[in-house]
Amino acid sequence: MTGDEGPGPGGGIRGIGGAVATARESIVVDRPCAETFAYLTDPRTRHEWQPQVARIELLRDGEVGAGTHAVEVRLMFGPEMRVPF
């Protein structure tokens, strides 16, 4: 490690030697902002737009919001990986 590793300009990843890799993608969502935000922040819908997410397991019943605890189950190179959040 040379100390050059870490975030680069514009949020890209700076590697050894200072090279920067940046990836961007955008889409137009024909829905109201509040509806889009609610959909994207609801962990129960994450598997619909993140293909590596198999499912979300909520750790308690009730409304999803601040203080919600869950486990994200991802398919990573074959076996399932469980990520609590």
C-alpha positions as CSV (number, residue, x, y, z in Angstrom):
1,M,0.0,0.0,0.0
2,T,1.3,3.4,-0.9
3,G,-1.2,5.7,0.8
4,D,-2.8,6.5,-2.5
5,E,-5.7,4.1,-1.9
6,G,-9.1,5.4,-1.0
7,P,-11.7,7.8,-2.4
8,G,-10.6,9.8,-5.3
9,P,-12.1,12.9,-6.9
10,G,-15.8,12.8,-7.5
11,G,-16.2,9.7,-5.3
12,G,-14.3,7.4,-7.5
13,I,-11.9,4.8,-6.1
14,R,-8.3,5.8,-6.2
15,G,-5.9,2.8,-6.6
16,I,-2.2,2.4,-6.5
17,G,-0.7,5.0,-8.7
18,G,-3.6,7.4,-8.4
19,A,-5.8,6.0,-11.2
20,V,-9.5,6.7,-10.7
21,A,-12.4,4.4,-11.6
22,T,-15.9,5.9,-11.6
23,A,-19.1,4.3,-12.7
24,R,-22.4,6.1,-13.0
25,E,-25.9,5.1,-14.2
26,S,-29.2,7.0,-14.3
27,I,-32.8,6.2,-15.1
28,V,-36.0,8.3,-15.3
29,V,-38.7,7.1,-12.8
30,D,-42.2,8.2,-13.9
31,R,-43.5,8.2,-10.3
32,P,-43.9,10.9,-7.7
33,C,-40.7,11.5,-5.6
34,A,-42.4,10.5,-2.3
35,E,-43.6,7.2,-3.8
36,T,-40.2,6.5,-5.3
37,F,-38.4,7.3,-2.0
38,A,-40.8,5.1,0.0
39,Y,-40.2,2.2,-2.4
40,L,-36.4,2.5,-2.4
41,T,-36.1,2.8,1.4
42,D,-38.5,-0.1,2.2
43,P,-36.2,-3.1,2.8
44,R,-39.1,-5.4,1.9
45,T,-38.8,-4.3,-1.7
46,R,-35.0,-4.4,-2.0
47,H,-34.9,-7.8,-3.8
48,E,-37.1,-6.3,-6.6
49,W,-34.4,-3.8,-7.6
50,Q,-31.2,-5.4,-6.3
51,P,-30.8,-8.8,-8.1
52,Q,-28.2,-10.1,-5.6
53,V,-30.6,-9.8,-2.7
54,A,-32.7,-13.0,-2.3
55,R,-34.9,-11.7,0.5
56,I,-35.1,-9.5,3.6
57,E,-36.1,-11.1,7.0
58,L,-37.6,-8.5,9.4
59,L,-36.7,-9.3,13.0
60,R,-39.9,-8.0,14.4
61,D,-43.4,-7.3,13.2
62,G,-44.8,-3.8,12.7
63,E,-44.1,-0.8,10.7
64,V,-40.7,-0.4,9.0
65,G,-38.9,2.8,10.1
66,A,-36.2,4.1,12.4
67,G,-35.0,1.3,14.6
68,T,-36.1,-1.5,12.3
69,H,-33.8,-4.5,12.5
70,A,-33.6,-7.0,9.7
71,V,-31.3,-9.5,7.9
72,E,-30.5,-9.1,4.2
73,V,-29.9,-12.5,2.6
74,R,-27.7,-12.2,-0.5
75,L,-26.7,-14.7,-3.1
76,M,-22.9,-14.3,-3.4
77,F,-21.1,-16.7,-5.7
78,G,-23.4,-19.6,-4.8
79,P,-24.0,-19.7,-1.0
80,E,-26.3,-17.4,0.8
81,M,-24.7,-14.6,2.8
82,R,-26.6,-13.1,5.8
83,V,-26.1,-9.4,6.5
84,P,-27.8,-8.0,9.6
85,F,-28.8,-4.3,9.6
